[in-house]
Amino acid sequence: MPDYKEMYLKLFRVSEKAINLLIDAQRECEEMYLNAPEPEIEVLFHKENDAEEK
C-alpha cells in the first residue's frame, strides 16, 4: 500500500519550495524596479496651425 502520508509531505515540501522561489523572484524584480534610474520625460507639442497650412 502506498505511503500517503509521505506522498503528502513530499508534495507539501516541494510546493513550499516553489512558492518561496516565486516570492524570491518577485522581491528581486521589485528591487530591480525600485533601483532603476528614472526615465527622462520630454513633452512634445503638436502645432495644429502647421498641419492646416500645409
CHARMM-style PDB file with segment names, atoms N, HN, CA, C and O in Angstrom:
ATOM      1  N   MET     1       0.852  -1.182   0.000  1.00  0.00      PROA
ATOM      2  CA  MET     1       0.000   0.000   0.000  1.00  0.00      PROA
ATOM      3  C   MET     1       0.897   1.246   0.000  1.00  0.00      PROA
ATOM      4  O   MET     1       1.896   1.288   0.718  1.00  0.00      PROA
ATOM      5  N   PRO     2       0.541   2.267  -0.810  1.00  0.00      PROA
ATOM      6  CA  PRO     2       1.352   3.488  -0.861  1.00  0.00      PROA
ATOM      7  C   PRO     2       1.330   4.222   0.478  1.00  0.00      PROA
ATOM      8  O   PRO     2       0.346   4.174   1.216  1.00  0.00      PROA
ATOM      9  N   ASP     3       2.416   4.888   0.769  1.00  0.00      PROA
ATOM     10  HN  ASP     3       3.216   4.928   0.171  1.00  0.00      PROA
ATOM     11  CA  ASP     3       2.521   5.676   1.996  1.00  0.00      PROA
ATOM     12  C   ASP     3       1.975   7.074   1.701  1.00  0.00      PROA
ATOM     13  O   ASP     3       2.721   7.964   1.294  1.00  0.00      PROA
ATOM     14  N   TYR     4       0.671   7.261   1.909  1.00  0.00      PROA
ATOM     15  HN  TYR     4       0.065   6.538   2.240  1.00  0.00      PROA
ATOM     16  CA  TYR     4       0.020   8.522   1.570  1.00  0.00      PROA
ATOM     17  C   TYR     4       0.536   9.694   2.386  1.00  0.00      PROA
ATOM     18  O   TYR     4       0.610  10.820   1.892  1.00  0.00      PROA
ATOM     19  N   LYS     5       0.891   9.429   3.629  1.00  0.00      PROA
ATOM     20  HN  LYS     5       0.830   8.515   4.030  1.00  0.00      PROA
ATOM     21  CA  LYS     5       1.427  10.499   4.466  1.00  0.00      PROA
ATOM     22  C   LYS     5       2.736  11.016   3.875  1.00  0.00      PROA
ATOM     23  O   LYS     5       2.935  12.227   3.775  1.00  0.00      PROA
ATOM     24  N   GLU     6       3.627  10.112   3.483  1.00  0.00      PROA
ATOM     25  HN  GLU     6       3.467   9.129   3.564  1.00  0.00      PROA
ATOM     26  CA  GLU     6       4.903  10.528   2.896  1.00  0.00      PROA
ATOM     27  C   GLU     6       4.679  11.225   1.547  1.00  0.00      PROA
ATOM     28  O   GLU     6       5.371  12.190   1.221  1.00  0.00      PROA
ATOM     29  N   MET     7       3.721  10.735   0.773  1.00  0.00      PROA
ATOM     30  HN  MET     7       3.159   9.951   1.038  1.00  0.00      PROA
ATOM     31  CA  MET     7       3.401  11.375  -0.509  1.00  0.00      PROA
ATOM     32  C   MET     7       2.914  12.806  -0.271  1.00  0.00      PROA
ATOM     33  O   MET     7       3.336  13.731  -0.965  1.00  0.00      PROA
ATOM     34  N   TYR     8       2.028  12.986   0.709  1.00  0.00      PROA
ATOM     35  HN  TYR     8       1.685  12.234   1.273  1.00  0.00      PROA
ATOM     36  CA  TYR     8       1.507  14.307   1.035  1.00  0.00      PROA
ATOM     37  C   TYR     8       2.619  15.234   1.498  1.00  0.00      PROA
ATOM     38  O   TYR     8       2.704  16.381   1.061  1.00  0.00      PROA
ATOM     39  N   LEU     9       3.476  14.727   2.392  1.00  0.00      PROA
ATOM     40  HN  LEU     9       3.406  13.795   2.747  1.00  0.00      PROA
ATOM     41  CA  LEU     9       4.550  15.562   2.922  1.00  0.00      PROA
ATOM     42  C   LEU     9       5.537  15.965   1.832  1.00  0.00      PROA
ATOM     43  O   LEU     9       6.023  17.096   1.820  1.00  0.00      PROA
ATOM     44  N   LYS    10       5.834  15.044   0.918  1.00  0.00      PROA
ATOM     45  HN  LYS    10       5.439  14.125   0.928  1.00  0.00      PROA
ATOM     46  CA  LYS    10       6.739  15.369  -0.190  1.00  0.00      PROA
ATOM     47  C   LYS    10       6.126  16.463  -1.062  1.00  0.00      PROA
ATOM     48  O   LYS    10       6.800  17.430  -1.417  1.00  0.00      PROA
ATOM     49  N   LEU    11       4.853  16.309  -1.405  1.00  0.00      PROA
ATOM     50  HN  LEU    11       4.305  15.523  -1.117  1.00  0.00      PROA
ATOM     51  CA  LEU    11       4.170  17.314  -2.218  1.00  0.00      PROA
ATOM     52  C   LEU    11       4.133  18.654  -1.502  1.00  0.00      PROA
ATOM     53  O   LEU    11       4.333  19.695  -2.128  1.00  0.00      PROA
ATOM     54  N   PHE    12       3.878  18.644  -0.197  1.00  0.00      PROA
ATOM     55  HN  PHE    12       3.716  17.798   0.312  1.00  0.00      PROA
ATOM     56  CA  PHE    12       3.834  19.862   0.587  1.00  0.00      PROA
ATOM     57  C   PHE    12       5.190  20.567   0.587  1.00  0.00      PROA
ATOM     58  O   PHE    12       5.263  21.781   0.396  1.00  0.00      PROA
ATOM     59  N   ARG    13       6.260  19.803   0.802  1.00  0.00      PROA
ATOM     60  HN  ARG    13       6.200  18.817   0.957  1.00  0.00      PROA
ATOM     61  CA  ARG    13       7.604  20.399   0.853  1.00  0.00      PROA
ATOM     62  C   ARG    13       7.997  21.001  -0.497  1.00  0.00      PROA
ATOM     63  O   ARG    13       8.556  22.097  -0.553  1.00  0.00      PROA
ATOM     64  N   VAL    14       7.708  20.294  -1.564  1.00  0.00      PROA
ATOM     65  HN  VAL    14       7.254  19.404  -1.519  1.00  0.00      PROA
ATOM     66  CA  VAL    14       8.067  20.799  -2.894  1.00  0.00      PROA
ATOM     67  C   VAL    14       7.215  22.018  -3.246  1.00  0.00      PROA
ATOM     68  O   VAL    14       7.714  22.963  -3.857  1.00  0.00      PROA
ATOM     69  N   SER    15       5.946  22.006  -2.871  1.00  0.00      PROA
ATOM     70  HN  SER    15       5.540  21.239  -2.375  1.00  0.00      PROA
ATOM     71  CA  SER    15       5.075  23.167  -3.109  1.00  0.00      PROA
ATOM     72  C   SER    15       5.593  24.378  -2.351  1.00  0.00      PROA
ATOM     73  O   SER    15       5.587  25.494  -2.871  1.00  0.00      PROA
ATOM     74  N   GLU    16       6.039  24.158  -1.128  1.00  0.00      PROA
ATOM     75  HN  GLU    16       6.044  23.251  -0.706  1.00  0.00      PROA
ATOM     76  CA  GLU    16       6.599  25.240  -0.314  1.00  0.00      PROA
ATOM     77  C   GLU    16       7.842  25.832  -0.978  1.00  0.00      PROA
ATOM     78  O   GLU    16       8.012  27.051  -1.008  1.00  0.00      PROA
ATOM     79  N   LYS    17       8.704  24.975  -1.505  1.00  0.00      PROA
ATOM     80  HN  LYS    17       8.567  23.985  -1.480  1.00  0.00      PROA
ATOM     81  CA  LYS    17       9.903  25.444  -2.202  1.00  0.00      PROA
ATOM     82  C   LYS    17       9.534  26.265  -3.437  1.00  0.00      PROA
ATOM     83  O   LYS    17      10.150  27.295  -3.711  1.00  0.00      PROA
ATOM     84  N   ALA    18       8.520  25.801  -4.184  1.00  0.00      PROA
ATOM     85  HN  ALA    18       8.020  24.964  -3.962  1.00  0.00      PROA
ATOM     86  CA  ALA    18       8.096  26.514  -5.390  1.00  0.00      PROA
ATOM     87  C   ALA    18       7.539  27.893  -5.042  1.00  0.00      PROA
ATOM     88  O   ALA    18       7.836  28.874  -5.724  1.00  0.00      PROA
ATOM     89  N   ILE    19       6.746  27.968  -3.999  1.00  0.00      PROA
ATOM     90  HN  ILE    19       6.505  27.171  -3.445  1.00  0.00      PROA
ATOM     91  CA  ILE    19       6.179  29.252  -3.571  1.00  0.00      PROA
ATOM     92  C   ILE    19       7.289  30.200  -3.133  1.00  0.00      PROA
ATOM     93  O   ILE    19       7.275  31.381  -3.482  1.00  0.00      PROA
ATOM     94  N   ASN    20       8.244  29.688  -2.374  1.00  0.00      PROA
ATOM     95  HN  ASN    20       8.255  28.729  -2.090  1.00  0.00      PROA
ATOM     96  CA  ASN    20       9.351  30.535  -1.925  1.00  0.00      PROA
ATOM     97  C   ASN    20      10.210  31.005  -3.093  1.00  0.00      PROA
ATOM     98  O   ASN    20      10.712  32.129  -3.083  1.00  0.00      PROA
ATOM     99  N   LEU    21      10.380  30.158  -4.087  1.00  0.00      PROA
ATOM    100  HN  LEU    21       9.972  29.244  -4.095  1.00  0.00      PROA
ATOM    101  CA  LEU    21      11.123  30.555  -5.281  1.00  0.00      PROA
ATOM    102  C   LEU    21      10.416  31.706  -6.002  1.00  0.00      PROA
ATOM    103  O   LEU    21      11.066  32.659  -6.433  1.00  0.00      PROA
ATOM    104  N   LEU    22       9.098  31.623  -6.135  1.00  0.00      PROA
ATOM    105  HN  LEU    22       8.570  30.850  -5.785  1.00  0.00      PROA
ATOM    106  CA  LEU    22       8.328  32.697  -6.768  1.00  0.00      PROA
ATOM    107  C   LEU    22       8.384  33.983  -5.952  1.00  0.00      PROA
ATOM    108  O   LEU    22       8.508  35.070  -6.516  1.00  0.00      PROA
ATOM    109  N   ILE    23       8.295  33.869  -4.639  1.00  0.00      PROA
ATOM    110  HN  ILE    23       8.195  32.986  -4.180  1.00  0.00      PROA
ATOM    111  CA  ILE    23       8.364  35.048  -3.778  1.00  0.00      PROA
ATOM    112  C   ILE    23       9.728  35.718  -3.905  1.00  0.00      PROA
ATOM    113  O   ILE    23       9.815  36.942  -4.001  1.00  0.00      PROA
ATOM    114  N   ASP    24      10.789  34.921  -3.905  1.00  0.00      PROA
ATOM    115  HN  ASP    24      10.718  33.926  -3.828  1.00  0.00      PROA
ATOM    116  CA  ASP    24      12.138  35.476  -4.047  1.00  0.00      PROA
ATOM    117  C   ASP    24      12.304  36.184  -5.388  1.00  0.00      PROA
ATOM    118  O   ASP    24      12.905  37.256  -5.455  1.00  0.00      PROA
ATOM    119  N   ALA    25      11.774  35.589  -6.453  1.00  0.00      PROA
ATOM    120  HN  ALA    25      11.286  34.717  -6.398  1.00  0.00      PROA
ATOM    121  CA  ALA    25      11.868  36.201  -7.781  1.00  0.00      PROA
ATOM    122  C   ALA    25      11.097  37.516  -7.815  1.00  0.00      PROA
ATOM    123  O   ALA    25      11.572  38.494  -8.392  1.00  0.00      PROA
ATOM    124  N   GLN    26       9.922  37.548  -7.208  1.00  0.00      PROA
ATOM    125  HN  GLN    26       9.537  36.753  -6.740  1.00  0.00      PROA
ATOM    126  CA  GLN    26       9.132  38.770  -7.166  1.00  0.00      PROA
ATOM    127  C   GLN    26       9.860  39.866  -6.399  1.00  0.00      PROA
ATOM    128  O   GLN    26       9.892  41.015  -6.840  1.00  0.00      PROA
ATOM    129  N   ARG    27      10.434  39.528  -5.275  1.00  0.00      PROA
ATOM    130  HN  ARG    27      10.408  38.595  -4.916  1.00  0.00      PROA
ATOM    131  CA  ARG    27      11.175  40.516  -4.484  1.00  0.00      PROA
ATOM    132  C   ARG    27      12.374  41.055  -5.253  1.00  0.00      PROA
ATOM    133  O   ARG    27      12.657  42.252  -5.221  1.00  0.00      PROA
ATOM    134  N   GLU    28      13.077  40.159  -5.945  1.00  0.00      PROA
ATOM    135  HN  GLU    28      12.847  39.187  -5.972  1.00  0.00      PROA
ATOM    136  CA  GLU    28      14.233  40.582  -6.733  1.00  0.00      PROA
ATOM    137  C   GLU    28      13.808  41.536  -7.856  1.00  0.00      PROA
ATOM    138  O   GLU    28      14.481  42.532  -8.117  1.00  0.00      PROA
ATOM    139  N   CYS    29      12.710  41.231  -8.504  1.00  0.00      PROA
ATOM    140  HN  CYS    29      12.163  40.421  -8.292  1.00  0.00      PROA
ATOM    141  CA  CYS    29      12.228  42.110  -9.574  1.00  0.00      PROA
ATOM    142  C   CYS    29      11.757  43.453  -9.020  1.00  0.00      PROA
ATOM    143  O   CYS    29      11.957  44.490  -9.653  1.00  0.00      PROA
ATOM    144  N   GLU    30      11.140  43.438  -7.859  1.00  0.00      PROA
ATOM    145  HN  GLU    30      10.977  42.596  -7.345  1.00  0.00      PROA
ATOM    146  CA  GLU    30      10.727  44.695  -7.233  1.00  0.00      PROA
ATOM    147  C   GLU    30      11.942  45.555  -6.900  1.00  0.00      PROA
ATOM    148  O   GLU    30      11.910  46.769  -7.096  1.00  0.00      PROA
ATOM    149  N   GLU    31      13.006  44.945  -6.402  1.00  0.00      PROA
ATOM    150  HN  GLU    31      13.032  43.958  -6.242  1.00  0.00      PROA
ATOM    151  CA  GLU    31      14.234  45.683  -6.109  1.00  0.00      PROA
ATOM    152  C   GLU    31      14.844  46.252  -7.389  1.00  0.00      PROA
ATOM    153  O   GLU    31      15.318  47.388  -7.400  1.00  0.00      PROA
ATOM    154  N   MET    32      14.833  45.471  -8.458  1.00  0.00      PROA
ATOM    155  HN  MET    32      14.447  44.548  -8.449  1.00  0.00      PROA
ATOM    156  CA  MET    32      15.358  45.955  -9.736  1.00  0.00      PROA
ATOM    157  C   MET    32      14.562  47.176 -10.200  1.00  0.00      PROA
ATOM    158  O   MET    32      15.136  48.151 -10.687  1.00  0.00      PROA
ATOM    159  N   TYR    33      13.244  47.116 -10.048  1.00  0.00      PROA
ATOM    160  HN  TYR    33      12.778  46.324  -9.653  1.00  0.00      PROA
ATOM    161  CA  TYR    33      12.379  48.227 -10.460  1.00  0.00      PROA
ATOM    162  C   TYR    33      12.663  49.474  -9.623  1.00  0.00      PROA
ATOM    163  O   TYR    33      12.780  50.579 -10.153  1.00  0.00      PROA
ATOM    164  N   LEU    34      12.771  49.277  -8.304  1.00  0.00      PROA
ATOM    165  HN  LEU    34      12.676  48.379  -7.874  1.00  0.00      PROA
ATOM    166  CA  LEU    34      12.995  50.420  -7.420  1.00  0.00      PROA
ATOM    167  C   LEU    34      14.374  51.046  -7.622  1.00  0.00      PROA
ATOM    168  O   LEU    34      14.538  52.250  -7.425  1.00  0.00      PROA
ATOM    169  N   ASN    35      15.359  50.253  -8.009  1.00  0.00      PROA
ATOM    170  HN  ASN    35      15.226  49.274  -8.169  1.00  0.00      PROA
ATOM    171  CA  ASN    35      16.714  50.756  -8.194  1.00  0.00      PROA
ATOM    172  C   ASN    35      17.000  51.242  -9.609  1.00  0.00      PROA
ATOM    173  O   ASN    35      18.090  51.747  -9.879  1.00  0.00      PROA
ATOM    174  N   ALA    36      16.042  51.097 -10.512  1.00  0.00      PROA
ATOM    175  HN  ALA    36      15.157  50.687 -10.293  1.00  0.00      PROA
ATOM    176  CA  ALA    36      16.240  51.531 -11.898  1.00  0.00      PROA
ATOM    177  C   ALA    36      16.228  53.065 -11.959  1.00  0.00      PROA
ATOM    178  O   ALA    36      15.519  53.715 -11.190  1.00  0.00      PROA
ATOM    179  N   PRO    37      17.013  53.636 -12.873  1.00  0.00      PROA
ATOM    180  CA  PRO    37      17.005  55.097 -12.998  1.00  0.00      PROA
ATOM    181  C   PRO    37      15.666  55.584 -13.543  1.00  0.00      PROA
ATOM    182  O   PRO    37      14.979  54.882 -14.285  1.00  0.00      PROA
ATOM    183  N   GLU    38      15.325  56.787 -13.156  1.00  0.00      PROA
ATOM    184  HN  GLU    38      15.883  57.356 -12.552  1.00  0.00      PROA
ATOM    185  CA  GLU    38      14.080  57.385 -13.636  1.00  0.00      PROA
ATOM    186  C   GLU    38      14.204  57.683 -15.128  1.00  0.00      PROA
ATOM    187  O   GLU    38      15.251  58.153 -15.574  1.00  0.00      PROA
ATOM    188  N   PRO    39      13.161  57.421 -15.900  1.00  0.00      PROA
ATOM    189  CA  PRO    39      13.225  57.746 -17.328  1.00  0.00      PROA
ATOM    190  C   PRO    39      13.137  59.260 -17.534  1.00  0.00      PROA
ATOM    191  O   PRO    39      12.528  59.977 -16.740  1.00  0.00      PROA
ATOM    192  N   GLU    40      13.751  59.720 -18.602  1.00  0.00      PROA
ATOM    193  HN  GLU    40      14.245  59.138 -19.247  1.00  0.00      PROA
ATOM    194  CA  GLU    40      13.654  61.138 -18.938  1.00  0.00      PROA
ATOM    195  C   GLU    40      12.354  61.362 -19.692  1.00  0.00      PROA
ATOM    196  O   GLU    40      12.062  60.678 -20.672  1.00  0.00      PROA
ATOM    197  N   ILE    41      11.594  62.313 -19.227  1.00  0.00      PROA
ATOM    198  HN  ILE    41      11.832  62.868 -18.431  1.00  0.00      PROA
ATOM    199  CA  ILE    41      10.307  62.609 -19.840  1.00  0.00      PROA
ATOM    200  C   ILE    41      10.436  63.902 -20.628  1.00  0.00      PROA
ATOM    201  O   ILE    41      10.916  64.911 -20.113  1.00  0.00      PROA
ATOM    202  N   GLU    42      10.007  63.861 -21.869  1.00  0.00      PROA
ATOM    203  HN  GLU    42       9.616  63.041 -22.287  1.00  0.00      PROA
ATOM    204  CA  GLU    42      10.076  65.031 -22.737  1.00  0.00      PROA
ATOM    205  C   GLU    42       8.669  65.321 -23.256  1.00  0.00      PROA
ATOM    206  O   GLU    42       7.998  64.434 -23.783  1.00  0.00      PROA
ATOM    207  N   VAL    43       8.234  66.552 -23.104  1.00  0.00      PROA
ATOM    208  HN  VAL    43       8.779  67.273 -22.676  1.00  0.00      PROA
ATOM    209  CA  VAL    43       6.910  66.948 -23.550  1.00  0.00      PROA
ATOM    210  C   VAL    43       7.006  67.407 -24.998  1.00  0.00      PROA
ATOM    211  O   VAL    43       7.809  68.280 -25.327  1.00  0.00      PROA
ATOM    212  N   LEU    44       6.197  66.825 -25.848  1.00  0.00      PROA
ATOM    213  HN  LEU    44       5.545  66.115 -25.581  1.00  0.00      PROA
ATOM    214  CA  LEU    44       6.152  67.198 -27.255  1.00  0.00      PROA
ATOM    215  C   LEU    44       4.862  67.964 -27.504  1.00  0.00      PROA
ATOM    216  O   LEU    44       3.789  67.550 -27.065  1.00  0.00      PROA
ATOM    217  N   PHE    45       4.974  69.074 -28.205  1.00  0.00      PROA
ATOM    218  HN  PHE    45       5.846  69.410 -28.562  1.00  0.00      PROA
ATOM    219  CA  PHE    45       3.803  69.878 -28.509  1.00  0.00      PROA
ATOM    220  C   PHE    45       3.428  69.695 -29.967  1.00  0.00      PROA
ATOM    221  O   PHE    45       4.289  69.628 -30.844  1.00  0.00      PROA
ATOM    222  N   HSD    46       2.154  69.616 -30.205  1.00  0.00      PROA
ATOM    223  HN  HSD    46       1.454  69.670 -29.492  1.00  0.00      PROA
ATOM    224  CA  HSD    46       1.628  69.471 -31.557  1.00  0.00      PROA
ATOM    225  C   HSD    46       1.084  70.824 -32.001  1.00  0.00      PROA
ATOM    226  O   HSD    46       0.226  71.401 -31.333  1.00  0.00      PROA
ATOM    227  N   LYS    47       1.580  71.327 -33.122  1.00  0.00      PROA
ATOM    228  HN  LYS    47       2.277  70.858 -33.665  1.00  0.00      PROA
ATOM    229  CA  LYS    47       1.102  72.608 -33.646  1.00  0.00      PROA
ATOM    230  C   LYS    47       0.021  72.319 -34.676  1.00  0.00      PROA
ATOM    231  O   LYS    47       0.298  71.784 -35.750  1.00  0.00      PROA
ATOM    232  N   GLU    48      -1.188  72.670 -34.345  1.00  0.00      PROA
ATOM    233  HN  GLU    48      -1.413  73.104 -33.473  1.00  0.00      PROA
ATOM    234  CA  GLU    48      -2.321  72.409 -35.248  1.00  0.00      PROA
ATOM    235  C   GLU    48      -2.263  73.344 -36.459  1.00  0.00      PROA
ATOM    236  O   GLU    48      -2.678  72.959 -37.552  1.00  0.00      PROA
ATOM    237  N   ASN    49      -1.763  74.549 -36.282  1.00  0.00      PROA
ATOM    238  HN  ASN    49      -1.426  74.862 -35.394  1.00  0.00      PROA
ATOM    239  CA  ASN    49      -1.709  75.524 -37.391  1.00  0.00      PROA
ATOM    240  C   ASN    49      -0.771  75.038 -38.497  1.00  0.00      PROA
ATOM    241  O   ASN    49      -1.085  75.220 -39.673  1.00  0.00      PROA
ATOM    242  N   ASP    50       0.339  74.443 -38.171  1.00  0.00      PROA
ATOM    243  HN  ASP    50       0.594  74.295 -37.215  1.00  0.00      PROA
ATOM    244  CA  ASP    50       1.271  73.943 -39.176  1.00  0.00      PROA
ATOM    245  C   ASP    50       0.635  72.878 -40.040  1.00  0.00      PROA
ATOM    246  O   ASP    50       0.881  72.839 -41.246  1.00  0.00      PROA
ATOM    247  N   ALA    51      -0.166  72.025 -39.463  1.00  0.00      PROA
ATOM    248  HN  ALA    51      -0.366  72.057 -38.484  1.00  0.00      PROA
ATOM    249  CA  ALA    51      -0.795  70.956 -40.216  1.00  0.00      PROA
ATOM    250  C   ALA    51      -1.864  71.509 -41.167  1.00  0.00      PROA
ATOM    251  O   ALA    51      -2.040  70.988 -42.268  1.00  0.00      PROA
ATOM    252  N   GLU    52      -2.571  72.552 -40.750  1.00  0.00      PROA
ATOM    253  HN  GLU    52      -2.428  72.976 -39.856  1.00  0.00      PROA
ATOM    254  CA  GLU    52      -3.616  73.146 -41.589  1.00  0.00      PROA
ATOM    255  C   GLU    52      -3.027  73.941 -42.756  1.00  0.00      PROA
ATOM    256  O   GLU    52      -3.636  73.990 -43.825  1.00  0.00      PROA
ATOM    257  N   GLU    53      -1.857  74.563 -42.577  1.00  0.00      PROA
ATOM    258  HN  GLU    53      -1.363  74.523 -41.708  1.00  0.00      PROA
ATOM    259  CA  GLU    53      -1.251  75.380 -43.623  1.00  0.00      PROA
ATOM    260  C   GLU    53      -0.687  74.550 -44.747  1.00  0.00      PROA
ATOM    261  O   GLU    53      -0.640  75.017 -45.884  1.00  0.00      PROA
ATOM    262  N   LYS    54      -0.258  73.340 -44.473  1.00  0.00      PROA
ATOM    263  HN  LYS    54      -0.296  72.960 -43.549  1.00  0.00      PROA
ATOM    264  CA  LYS    54       0.389  72.505 -45.492  1.00  0.00      PROA
ATOM    265  C   LYS    54      -0.583  71.788 -46.359  1.00  0.00      PROA
ATOM    266  OT1 LYS    54      -0.180  71.050 -47.258  1.00  0.00      PROA
TER     267      LYS     54
END
